[in-house]
Amino acid sequence: MKYRRLGQAGVQVSELSFGAWVTFGQQIGQDMAERLMHTAFDAGVNFFDNAESYAGGNAEIIMGAALKKLGWPRSSYVLSTKFYWGLAEGINQKNTLNRKYLTQAIDPSLKRLQLDYVDLIFAHRADPETPLEETVWAMHNLIEAGKALYWGTSEWSAYEIVSAIYIAEKHHLHKPITEQSHYNMFTREHVEGEYARLFREHHYGEVIWSPLASGLLSGKYNNGIPADSRAAQPGYEWLQNSVLKPERIAKVKQLAPLARELGASMAQLAIAWCLKNPDLSSVILGASHVEQLTENLGALEITPKLTPEVMERIEGVLQNKPR
Ligand code: NDP
């Protein structure tokens, strides 16, 4: 496992990390969560991602209990959670990054995780209603209170990120250090297009989610929707229209022979392709079974095989490189 700095921050995260969305507290219970985290940590993963909203708070509860059981030193891992969507319906309790919500959300989250602090808080989405200055100050204050070490953004526009950086610089506050974006062979626009200047001029960090497009890039949906897969989970039927598109499945089928030629599974090829992007600090993996995670961690051995010629061949199939 190699480690990369989170943008300009000194902290280093494993280039493959592990997250809890859909799985922890929904598809899988305590025992499987512990086995997955143990497998990841054993392979050198030091970065674990969660969110207040995942499984209505249960993903944090399960990860917290797993951390306690596994007994790793607190210094040996980096843990992130995210705020924005909220857990309750009330005004100031959801879809906001206002000071009141952020300040009230952190303590219950720490309690669920059984931790004194998280390493990284992400603003899970941008909030056009709250003045950016209020959010930057609130994040700064959470860090100064010792409840987090760093903060970052998720799915913000480059304009919003740069504005937050400038506000923080103006007032000598803690700046956001990294984005968390959707990125994979089919979703490239923000990371390779919009953010290029952000990486070049601000050395902003980038950790990416859904490297397999919710499993599509593993090839598991090539011949329909398996009954135990994410797209068949109650509440995730929307994936069937928005992610499992026929033209994408056709490309996955076209890439499969190249994966075989490299001695890789399709999932490993897709993850290794993400790792080739030097602007990324970490690729956040998801898995509902230990076998999936072990396979995906094997992508580290495939990355060196992605020569410029191989990358060209992949580009020839994808035909979606942002300008
Ligand atoms: P992926 O796109 O890699 O999807 C993971 C899912 O694909 C697994 O749960 C499993 O689902 C299936 N899968 C994984 N590996 C294999 C394999 N080798 N063979 C077959 N199927 C496989 O990542 P996620 O979408 O889970 O995202 C990763 C993490 O990113 C999340 O856990 C979360 O921490 C973060 N995230 C952040 C978001 C944000 O807004 N900031 C949004 C979404 C995720 P199954 O077995 O059920 O089919």
Boltz pocket constraint, residues with backbone or C-beta under 6 A from the ligand:
constraints:
  - pocket:
      binder: B
      contacts: [[A, 18], [A, 19], [A, 20], [A, 21], [A, 22], [A, 23], [A, 27], [A, 49], [A, 50], [A, 124], [A, 154], [A, 155], [A, 180], [A, 181], [A, 208], [A, 209], [A, 210], [A, 211], [A, 212], [A, 213], [A, 214], [A, 215], [A, 216], [A, 218], [A, 220], [A, 228], [A, 229], [A, 230], [A, 231], [A, 267], [A, 284], [A, 285], [A, 286], [A, 287], [A, 288], [A, 289], [A, 291], [A, 292], [A, 293], [A, 295], [A, 296]]
      max_distance: 6.0
